[in-house]
Amino acid sequence: MPESFKQLMTGLQDKRNEIILRRCFDALSTDLAQITAKHNALTAKLDLDAGVTDVNYTSLTGITNPQVGP
């Protein structure tokens, strides 16, 4: 099983590296949340579009439980 964020951060000896790594994870978390929101908005729009084949895109590809943040 992969190490948790907390385990990884505990293993760092240098506080400067920890701060930089936390900033990187925060930026990635923000990006992931934005991608998730835009993806789900797109699937909802496709579901409402009468010109698109009648498929429930949200149920097929919607992101319902993103693992964002530590």
C-alpha positions as CSV (number, residue, x, y, z in Angstrom):
1,M,0.0,0.0,0.0
2,P,1.3,3.5,-0.8
3,E,2.5,5.7,2.0
4,S,0.2,8.3,3.2
5,F,0.9,12.0,2.9
6,K,1.5,12.2,6.6
7,Q,4.0,9.4,6.5
8,L,5.9,11.0,3.7
9,M,6.0,14.4,5.4
10,T,7.1,12.8,8.7
11,G,10.1,11.2,7.0
12,L,11.5,14.6,5.8
13,Q,14.4,15.8,7.8
14,D,14.8,19.2,6.2
15,K,12.0,21.7,7.0
16,R,12.7,23.7,3.8
17,N,12.0,20.6,1.7
18,E,8.8,20.0,3.7
19,I,7.6,23.5,3.0
20,I,8.3,23.2,-0.8
21,L,6.7,19.8,-1.0
22,R,3.6,21.0,0.9
23,R,3.3,23.9,-1.6
24,C,3.6,21.5,-4.5
25,F,0.9,19.2,-3.1
26,D,-1.4,22.2,-2.4
27,A,-0.9,23.3,-6.1
28,L,-1.6,19.8,-7.4
29,S,-4.7,19.5,-5.1
30,T,-6.0,22.8,-6.4
31,D,-5.4,21.7,-10.0
32,L,-7.1,18.4,-9.4
33,A,-10.2,20.1,-7.9
34,Q,-10.4,22.4,-10.9
35,I,-10.1,19.5,-13.4
36,T,-12.8,17.5,-11.5
37,A,-15.2,20.5,-11.5
38,K,-14.7,21.2,-15.2
39,H,-15.0,17.5,-16.1
40,N,-18.2,17.1,-14.2
41,A,-19.6,20.4,-15.7
42,L,-18.8,19.0,-19.2
43,T,-20.6,15.7,-18.5
44,A,-23.6,17.5,-17.1
45,K,-23.7,19.7,-20.3
46,L,-23.5,16.7,-22.5
47,D,-26.3,15.0,-20.6
48,L,-28.5,18.1,-21.3
49,D,-27.6,18.5,-24.9
50,A,-30.4,17.1,-27.1
51,G,-28.1,16.7,-30.1
52,V,-25.8,14.3,-28.2
53,T,-26.7,10.6,-28.2
54,D,-28.9,9.9,-25.1
55,V,-26.3,8.6,-22.7
56,N,-25.9,9.5,-19.1
57,Y,-22.3,10.7,-19.2
58,T,-22.3,11.9,-15.6
59,S,-23.1,8.4,-14.3
60,L,-20.5,6.8,-16.7
61,T,-17.6,9.2,-16.3
62,G,-18.5,11.7,-13.5
63,I,-16.0,12.0,-10.7
64,T,-17.9,11.5,-7.5
65,N,-15.3,11.1,-4.8
66,P,-12.1,12.8,-5.7
67,Q,-9.2,12.3,-3.3
68,V,-8.1,15.9,-3.0
69,G,-5.7,17.1,-0.4
70,P,-3.8,15.4,2.3
